[in-house]
Amino acid sequence: WPNDLLVGGRKVSGILLDSSGGAAAVEWLVVGIGINVDSHPDGTDYPATSLSSEGAAGVRHADLLGRIIAAFDRWLKIWEREGFDPVREAWLRGARGLGEAISVRLSDRTLEGVFRGLAPDGALILEVPGEGERIIPAGDVYFLANRWKAS
């Protein structure tokens, strides 16, 4: 988390992570990016779309990869030069659901609350009714439109 790119509220891309064991003893980590270029799955937990379905038919995969690498390189250099805060702020400017009700599925439970932002380390800040703010380093996020009005 946060790992999905949405177009019109539908998932077009996501970051995929796999690692050895738990967070306390990670020996290796594999990071991948999945992009629905020409098609997208139906019947998923999240509504999905593809670049082609959104009007970008005929995108050349090599061109797309080149643009992703250039953007990654640009943001990595910003992070190295200025720290994580500019990356965090840019992400927050494009984030969906700030101030709205969300559900966060953790490994052992599901929490519901209001998405308040990102902590300085990138963890989700969730305001849980009656409990206050919780810092969530990882989980599956679902939007709960109209569940309750965020203050």
C-alpha positions as CSV (number, residue, x, y, z in Angstrom):
1,W,0.0,0.0,0.0
2,P,-0.3,2.4,-1.7
3,N,0.0,0.5,-4.9
4,D,-2.8,1.1,-7.4
5,L,-3.3,3.6,-10.1
6,L,-6.9,4.4,-10.9
7,V,-8.6,5.9,-14.0
8,G,-12.2,6.9,-13.4
9,G,-12.2,5.0,-10.1
10,R,-11.0,1.8,-11.8
11,K,-7.7,0.0,-11.4
12,V,-5.4,0.3,-14.4
13,S,-2.1,-0.5,-12.7
14,G,-0.6,-1.8,-9.5
15,I,2.6,-2.5,-7.8
16,L,3.2,-6.2,-6.9
17,L,5.4,-7.2,-3.9
18,D,6.8,-10.5,-2.8
19,S,9.3,-11.2,-0.1
20,S,10.9,-13.8,2.1
21,G,9.1,-14.1,5.4
22,G,7.8,-11.3,7.6
23,A,8.8,-7.7,7.8
24,A,11.2,-8.4,10.7
25,A,13.5,-10.7,8.7
26,V,13.2,-9.9,5.0
27,E,16.1,-11.5,3.1
28,W,14.8,-10.7,-0.4
29,L,12.2,-8.5,-2.0
30,V,10.8,-8.5,-5.5
31,V,8.9,-5.5,-6.8
32,G,6.9,-5.6,-10.0
33,I,4.5,-3.3,-11.8
34,G,1.4,-4.7,-13.6
35,I,-0.3,-2.5,-16.2
36,N,-3.5,-3.3,-18.0
37,V,-2.4,-2.1,-21.4
38,D,-4.6,-3.9,-23.9
39,S,-7.2,-5.6,-21.7
40,H,-8.4,-5.9,-18.1
41,P,-9.9,-8.6,-15.9
42,D,-13.6,-8.7,-15.0
43,G,-15.0,-9.9,-11.7
44,T,-12.2,-8.6,-9.5
45,D,-12.4,-7.2,-6.0
46,Y,-11.6,-3.8,-7.5
47,P,-13.3,-2.5,-10.7
48,A,-10.6,-2.6,-13.4
49,T,-9.9,-0.9,-16.8
50,S,-7.1,-0.8,-19.3
51,L,-5.3,1.9,-21.2
52,S,-6.9,0.8,-24.4
53,S,-10.4,0.9,-22.8
54,E,-9.6,4.5,-21.6
55,G,-8.8,5.7,-25.1
56,A,-5.1,4.9,-25.3
57,A,-5.4,2.1,-27.8
58,G,-2.2,1.2,-29.7
59,V,0.2,2.1,-26.9
60,R,3.6,0.5,-27.7
61,H,4.8,-1.5,-24.7
62,A,8.4,-0.5,-25.3
63,D,7.4,3.2,-25.3
64,L,5.4,2.8,-22.1
65,L,8.2,1.0,-20.4
66,G,10.6,3.8,-21.4
67,R,8.3,6.4,-19.9
68,I,7.9,4.4,-16.7
69,I,11.7,4.1,-16.3
70,A,12.2,7.8,-16.9
71,A,9.6,8.8,-14.3
72,F,10.9,6.3,-11.8
73,D,14.4,7.7,-12.3
74,R,13.2,11.3,-11.9
75,W,11.4,10.5,-8.6
76,L,14.2,8.4,-7.3
77,K,16.6,11.3,-7.8
78,I,14.2,13.6,-6.0
79,W,14.0,11.2,-3.1
80,E,17.8,10.9,-3.0
81,R,18.3,14.6,-3.1
82,E,15.4,15.9,-1.0
83,G,14.2,12.9,1.0
84,F,10.8,11.2,0.9
85,D,8.6,14.2,1.7
86,P,8.3,15.6,-1.9
87,V,7.4,12.1,-3.1
88,R,4.8,11.8,-0.3
89,E,3.3,15.3,-1.1
90,A,3.1,14.5,-4.8
91,W,1.3,11.2,-4.0
92,L,-1.1,13.0,-1.7
93,R,-2.0,15.5,-4.4
94,G,-3.2,12.7,-6.6
95,A,-4.6,10.4,-3.9
96,R,-8.2,9.2,-4.1
97,G,-10.3,9.1,-0.9
98,L,-8.6,11.6,1.4
99,G,-11.1,12.5,4.1
100,E,-13.4,9.6,3.0
101,A,-14.5,6.4,4.6
102,I,-12.3,3.4,3.8
103,S,-11.9,-0.2,4.9
104,V,-8.4,-1.6,5.4
105,R,-8.0,-5.4,5.3
106,L,-5.0,-6.5,7.5
107,S,-3.7,-10.0,7.9
108,D,-5.7,-10.6,11.1
109,R,-8.6,-8.1,10.9
110,T,-10.4,-5.4,9.0
111,L,-10.5,-1.8,10.1
112,E,-12.9,0.9,9.0
113,G,-12.3,4.6,9.3
114,V,-11.5,7.9,7.6
115,F,-8.4,8.1,5.4
116,R,-6.5,11.1,6.8
117,G,-3.3,10.9,4.9
118,L,0.2,9.4,4.8
119,A,2.6,9.4,7.7
120,P,6.2,10.7,7.1
121,D,7.3,7.1,6.3
122,G,4.4,6.5,3.8
123,A,2.2,4.5,6.1
124,L,-1.6,5.2,5.9
125,I,-3.2,7.3,8.6
126,L,-6.6,5.9,9.4
127,E,-9.0,7.7,11.9
128,V,-11.0,4.9,13.5
129,P,-14.2,6.1,15.1
130,G,-13.9,5.9,18.9
131,E,-10.2,4.9,18.7
132,G,-8.4,7.8,17.2
133,E,-5.7,7.7,14.5
134,R,-4.1,4.4,13.6
135,I,-0.9,4.1,11.5
136,I,-1.2,1.3,9.0
137,P,2.0,0.2,7.2
138,A,0.4,-2.4,4.9
139,G,-3.1,-3.6,4.0
140,D,-5.7,-3.8,1.3
141,V,-7.8,-0.6,1.0
142,Y,-11.4,-0.5,-0.1
143,F,-13.4,2.7,-0.6
144,L,-16.7,2.8,1.4
145,A,-18.5,5.6,-0.5
146,N,-21.4,7.0,1.6
147,R,-20.6,4.7,4.6
148,W,-20.5,7.8,6.8
149,K,-19.8,11.4,6.4
150,A,-16.1,12.3,7.2
151,S,-15.7,15.3,9.4
